[in-house]
Amino acid sequence: MRRSRKTKIVATLGPASSSPEIIKALFEAGVDVFRINMSHTSHERLGELHAGVRALELEERRPIAILVDLQGPKIRLGRIAGGRAILKEGERVRLIRAETTDQAGAIPIPHPEVFAALKQNENVLIDDGKVRLRIDAMARDTGEATVLIGGEIKDRKGVNLPDTMLPIPALTPKDRSDLDAALHLGVDWIALSFVQRPEDVADVKKIVRRRAGVLAKIEKPQALETLSEILELTDAVMVARGDLGVELPVEMVPGIQKEITRLARIGGKPVVVATQMLESMIETAVPTRAEVSDVATAIFDGADAVMLSAETAAGKYPVEAVRMMDRIAIAAESGPLFQPMMDSQRCPPEETTPDALMAAVQQVTHTIHARAIVTWTGSGSTGLRAARERPEAPIIALTPSVETARRLCIAWGLHCVLTEDAHDLDDVVDRAARIAHEEGFAKPGERLVVTAGVPLGTPGATNLLRVAFVGGL
């Protein structure tokens, strides 16, 4: 199973895509990473979905990644008198710390941390920003606010605080339970929601202990203030445009998406662009032109992966949505502008032997028109360095670790193959050539660029570049 594109596709499993038949169809249509959203998934269902993907992996003999997305802290209204209320622009309202209220004009928020953190002139958004309040005054258990944007509010609607640094950890008790269940199963990626500060990522990595990759979802304005520090700690990042577009002016999101993508590539960390990419395909078999352009823009920006959420989890056309995203990626990457754009975004290598070697690999590959780059990688770091260069040639990542192979499925351009460690330098080259031929990347007589580390099997010691010919196999 060789993909005809380098950008990866992440698809969310849900009611529309939970059967073994649909999961297989999604994989055949182009899915590289399956996402399981713990906001809507029990531990029992998580185990069933995990088993289904692993069974497909055995059948297809191709590594497949599983990403578990933790719900994160959710701030919601309590129960309002009458179950709903209409707020009018300019009206003064009262916030109270309570689960429920029968007071007219009072809005219950059962979260003490909100009252501890909110300050005068900060904004409170209700129901994805449909209603906006500005805080006039705060006390221990109450607050006064003015309605800036009116509308209807209902029981248990979500609350966003775009101006407020909440004194709460990124992991709730539910998240800790979900995380334990996911790690016990052996999932490949953990997505951490509502990251506010670098410490949120550090705390989760201490729990995970390298048993999975940690992906930080950037969906809070506070995370943008320490984005460089977050990128240093995390293993990957997601541009979660849904909440970003609620808590920030929507016109700012495209620029932020480009900046996060750029910084992630500089840091060699995979970046996923998510939310509403083919939203109309929840209900229709064909996306809008604007959605197609949106997906293509993320690909032109150099994103490692693009993600489908409700389109595959609950939509009427889950397989068609994946096929469409696959076609968009192939068309974007085969156009005359794609590779020049990737080349223009390339950053100078860091002053290390592996980084300098990968920069040389890119140059040699381009000069001799090598058919593929073959990297031997144990931990995955060499594969990620190769992907950061965004070379024109495909990258084959050879690894003896199934965990590494699965985790690298999220990274741009990497075709992962499980194979035992090389025995000697001749084996490094010979097996690279044989696998490149078997996987359909090169024909006899064509050239490859092969990288490895000497002494063999030493993690992070990539220091060897060889040009190899594919023999008459």
ZAMARGU-4260 file (C-alpha; in steps of 0.2 Angstrom, whole numbers, plus 5000, padded with zeros to 4 digits):
<rodrens>
0) 5000/5000/5000 | 5010/5015/4994 | 5002/5032/4995 | 5003/5044/4980 | 5005/5059/4991
5) 5016/5065/5005 | 5004/5074/5016 | 4996/5063/5028 | 4977/5061/5032 | 4970/5059/5049
10) 4952/5054/5051 | 4941/5053/5066 | 4931/5037/5070 | 4914/5038/5076 | 4896/5032/5074
15) 4897/5033/5055 | 4914/5024/5054 | 4916/5012/5068 | 4913/4995/5059 | 4928/4985/5053
20) 4921/4987/5035 | 4921/5006/5035 | 4938/5007/5045 | 4946/4996/5031 | 4937/5007/5017
25) 4944/5023/5025 | 4961/5015/5026 | 4960/5010/5008 | 4954/5027/5003 | 4969/5036/5011
30) 4969/5037/5030 | 4986/5036/5038 | 4981/5040/5056 | 4964/5036/5065 | 4959/5048/5078
35) 4948/5043/5093 | 4939/5057/5102 | 4937/5053/5120 | 4924/5067/5122 | 4912/5054/5114
40) 4920/5037/5118 | 4919/5025/5132 | 4934/5015/5138 | 4925/4999/5131 | 4922/5007/5114
45) 4940/5013/5114 | 4946/4995/5116 | 4935/4990/5102 | 4941/5003/5090 | 4959/5000/5094
50) 4957/4981/5091 | 4948/4985/5075 | 4963/4996/5068 | 4976/4983/5074 | 4967/4969/5066
55) 4967/4979/5050 | 4986/4983/5052 | 4989/4964/5053 | 4979/4961/5037 | 4987/4975/5027
60) 5004/4972/5034 | 5007/4991/5035 | 5009/5001/5051 | 4994/5012/5055 | 4994/5025/5069
65) 4980/5028/5082 | 4978/5045/5090 | 4968/5047/5106 | 4962/5065/5108 | 4959/5069/5127
70) 4943/5080/5130 | 4952/5092/5141 | 4944/5104/5154 | 4927/5110/5148 | 4919/5125/5156
75) 4900/5125/5154 | 4885/5134/5161 | 4874/5127/5175 | 4855/5125/5173 | 4846/5141/5170
80) 4829/5146/5176 | 4817/5139/5163 | 4831/5130/5154 | 4835/5145/5142 | 4836/5164/5142
85) 4837/5178/5129 | 4850/5191/5132 | 4849/5208/5124 | 4864/5219/5118 | 4868/5231/5132
90) 4859/5222/5146 | 4867/5220/5163 | 4868/5202/5169 | 4874/5193/5185 | 4885/5178/5185
95) 4884/5167/5200 | 4894/5152/5206 | 4881/5139/5206 | 4875/5123/5198 | 4858/5129/5195
100) 4847/5145/5198 | 4829/5150/5198 | 4834/5169/5198 | 4829/5178/5182 | 4843/5187/5174
105) 4856/5176/5183 | 4868/5165/5174 | 4875/5150/5184 | 4893/5145/5181 | 4898/5130/5192
110) 4917/5132/5191 | 4926/5141/5206 | 4942/5143/5195 | 4932/5154/5183 | 4927/5166/5197
115) 4945/5166/5204 | 4953/5170/5187 | 4940/5182/5179 | 4945/5201/5179 | 4937/5217/5174
120) 4935/5220/5155 | 4938/5202/5151 | 4927/5193/5139 | 4915/5178/5142 | 4909/5169/5127
125) 4894/5157/5127 | 4889/5144/5115 | 4905/5145/5103 | 4904/5164/5104 | 4886/5166/5099
130) 4884/5177/5115 | 4898/5188/5121 | 4899/5196/5139 | 4911/5209/5146 | 4915/5208/5164
135) 4912/5224/5174 | 4916/5218/5191 | 4920/5202/5200 | 4918/5196/5218 | 4921/5179/5226
140) 4906/5170/5220 | 4897/5183/5209 | 4901/5194/5194 | 4893/5208/5185 | 4894/5209/5166
145) 4887/5218/5151 | 4880/5209/5135 | 4890/5214/5120 | 4882/5202/5108 | 4865/5196/5113
150) 4856/5179/5109 | 4849/5164/5117 | 4858/5154/5130 | 4853/5137/5136 | 4858/5124/5150
155) 4875/5117/5149 | 4881/5127/5134 | 4900/5129/5133 | 4909/5144/5140 | 4926/5151/5133
160) 4937/5164/5141 | 4949/5170/5128 | 4957/5183/5139 | 4959/5173/5155 | 4973/5161/5160
165) 4963/5148/5170 | 4972/5141/5185 | 4968/5123/5180 | 4978/5109/5174 | 4976/5103/5156
170) 4972/5085/5163 | 4955/5083/5171 | 4951/5067/5182 | 4942/5060/5166 | 4957/5064/5155
175) 4969/5054/5167 | 4957/5039/5167 | 4956/5040/5148 | 4975/5042/5146 | 4978/5027/5157
180) 4966/5017/5146 | 4974/5023/5130 | 4992/5019/5136 | 4987/5002/5142 | 4981/4998/5125
185) 4997/5005/5117 | 4990/5019/5106 | 5003/5029/5096 | 4998/5047/5100 | 4990/5057/5114
190) 4982/5073/5109 | 4982/5086/5124 | 4967/5098/5122 | 4967/5116/5128 | 4985/5118/5131
195) 4989/5135/5140 | 5007/5134/5145 | 5022/5123/5142 | 5020/5115/5159 | 5004/5107/5153
200) 5014/5097/5140 | 5028/5093/5152 | 5016/5086/5165 | 5008/5074/5152 | 5025/5069/5145
205) 5030/5064/5163 | 5015/5052/5164 | 5017/5046/5146 | 5035/5042/5148 | 5038/5040/5129
210) 5025/5026/5128 | 5017/5037/5115 | 5020/5053/5106 | 5012/5069/5114 | 5003/5081/5102
215) 4999/5098/5109 | 4983/5106/5102 | 4984/5124/5100 | 4967/5131/5103 | 4969/5144/5116
220) 4976/5162/5114 | 4987/5159/5129 | 4996/5145/5120 | 5002/5157/5107 | 5011/5168/5119
225) 5023/5153/5123 | 5022/5144/5107 | 5041/5142/5105 | 5042/5134/5122 | 5028/5122/5119
230) 5035/5117/5103 | 5052/5113/5111 | 5043/5101/5123 | 5029/5093/5112 | 5032/5079/5100
235) 5019/5086/5088 | 5007/5100/5087 | 4989/5103/5080 | 4981/5119/5073 | 4964/5117/5081
240) 4955/5130/5072 | 4938/5127/5080 | 4942/5135/5097 | 4955/5147/5090 | 4941/5154/5079
245) 4930/5156/5094 | 4942/5164/5106 | 4951/5175/5093 | 4944/5185/5079 | 4941/5173/5064
250) 4951/5184/5052 | 4967/5180/5063 | 4966/5161/5061 | 4974/5159/5044 | 4989/5169/5048
255) 4991/5160/5065 | 4989/5143/5055 | 5004/5148/5044 | 5015/5154/5058 | 5012/5138/5068
260) 5015/5127/5053 | 5031/5137/5049 | 5038/5136/5067 | 5034/5117/5069 | 5043/5113/5053
265) 5058/5123/5059 | 5058/5113/5075 | 5056/5097/5065 | 5039/5093/5074 | 5024/5086/5064
270) 5010/5098/5062 | 4992/5094/5059 | 4979/5106/5053 | 4961/5102/5059 | 4943/5108/5060
275) 4930/5111/5046 | 4941/5106/5032 | 4928/5098/5022 | 4913/5102/5033 | 4900/5102/5020
280) 4903/5084/5016 | 4895/5079/5033 | 4879/5081/5023 | 4884/5082/5004 | 4894/5071/4993
285) 4904/5086/4986 | 4914/5099/4996 | 4913/5118/4992 | 4926/5126/4982 | 4932/5136/4997
290) 4934/5120/5007 | 4945/5112/4993 | 4956/5128/4993 | 4957/5128/5012 | 4964/5110/5012
295) 4976/5114/4997 | 4982/5130/5007 | 4987/5119/5022 | 4996/5107/5010 | 5005/5122/5001
300) 5010/5128/5019 | 5019/5112/5022 | 5008/5104/5035 | 5012/5086/5039 | 4994/5081/5040
305) 4976/5087/5037 | 4962/5081/5048 | 4944/5076/5046 | 4933/5077/5061 | 4914/5075/5060
310) 4916/5072/5041 | 4921/5054/5045 | 4915/5052/5063 | 4896/5057/5060 | 4895/5062/5042
315) 4885/5054/5028 | 4900/5052/5016 | 4915/5047/5027 | 4924/5037/5014 | 4920/5050/5000
320) 4927/5063/5011 | 4944/5054/5013 | 4945/5051/4995 | 4942/5069/4991 | 4955/5074/5003
325) 4967/5062/4995 | 4963/5069/4978 | 4966/5087/4984 | 4983/5082/4991 | 4988/5073/4976
330) 4983/5088/4964 | 4992/5101/4976 | 5008/5091/4977 | 5009/5087/4958 | 5007/5105/4953
335) 5022/5116/4947 | 5022/5127/4962 | 5022/5114/4976 | 5041/5109/4977 | 5047/5127/4974
340) 5036/5132/4989 | 5043/5118/5000 | 5061/5123/4995 | 5058/5141/4999 | 5052/5137/5017
345) 5067/5126/5020 | 5077/5132/5035 | 5096/5131/5038 | 5102/5115/5047 | 5106/5115/5065
350) 5125/5113/5069 | 5124/5094/5072 | 5130/5080/5061 | 5113/5072/5058 | 5105/5089/5053
355) 5120/5093/5042 | 5119/5076/5034 | 5100/5077/5030 | 5103/5094/5022 | 5116/5085/5011
360) 5104/5071/5008 | 5092/5084/5001 | 5105/5092/4989 | 5112/5075/4983 | 5095/5068/4980
365) 5090/5083/4970 | 5107/5084/4960 | 5107/5066/4954 | 5088/5064/4953 | 5088/5049/4965
370) 5071/5040/4965 | 5070/5039/4984 | 5078/5043/5001 | 5080/5028/5012 | 5083/5031/5031
375) 5087/5018/5044 | 5079/5025/5060 | 5077/5017/5077 | 5069/5031/5087 | 5061/5040/5073
380) 5072/5056/5074 | 5081/5053/5058 | 5065/5050/5049 | 5058/5067/5056 | 5074/5076/5051
385) 5072/5069/5033 | 5054/5075/5033 | 5058/5092/5038 | 5068/5095/5022 | 5052/5092/5012
390) 5062/5083/4998 | 5056/5080/4981 | 5059/5062/4982 | 5049/5050/4993 | 5056/5045/5010
395) 5057/5026/5015 | 5059/5025/5034 | 5066/5008/5038 | 5064/5003/5057 | 5064/4988/5068
400) 5052/4996/5080 | 5033/4994/5076 | 5030/5008/5089 | 5042/5020/5079 | 5034/5015/5062
405) 5017/5018/5068 | 5021/5035/5076 | 5030/5041/5060 | 5014/5038/5050 | 5009/5056/5055
410) 5025/5064/5047 | 5026/5071/5030 | 5032/5060/5016 | 5037/5045/5026 | 5033/5028/5020
415) 5037/5017/5035 | 5043/4999/5033 | 5046/4986/5047 | 5063/4977/5045 | 5076/4970/5057
420) 5091/4980/5061 | 5105/4980/5047 | 5119/4967/5051 | 5133/4977/5042 | 5136/4991/5030
425) 5133/4980/5015 | 5116/4975/5022 | 5112/4994/5025 | 5113/4997/5006 | 5108/4980/4999
430) 5092/4979/5010 | 5088/4997/5007 | 5089/4994/4988 | 5078/4978/4989 | 5065/4986/5000
435) 5064/5001/4988 | 5061/4990/4974 | 5048/4979/4982 | 5038/4994/4988 | 5037/5001/4971
440) 5049/5016/4973 | 5063/5012/4962 | 5067/5000/4947 | 5083/4991/4943 | 5097/5003/4938
445) 5089/5018/4947 | 5098/5027/4961 | 5094/5029/4979 | 5101/5040/4993 | 5104/5029/5009
450) 5107/5036/5027 | 5111/5026/5043 | 5121/5028/5058 | 5138/5020/5062 | 5140/5011/5074
455) 5125/5002/5068 | 5110/5002/5080 | 5116/5018/5089 | 5101/5029/5092 | 5103/5047/5085
460) 5120/5044/5077 | 5115/5046/5059 | 5132/5050/5050 | 5132/5040/5034 | 5127/5044/5017
465) 5128/5032/5002 | 5122/5033/4984 | 5116/5016/4979 | 5110/5008/4963 | 5095/4996/4963
470) 5102/4980/4956 | 5093/4967/4944 | 5083/4960/4958
</rodrens>
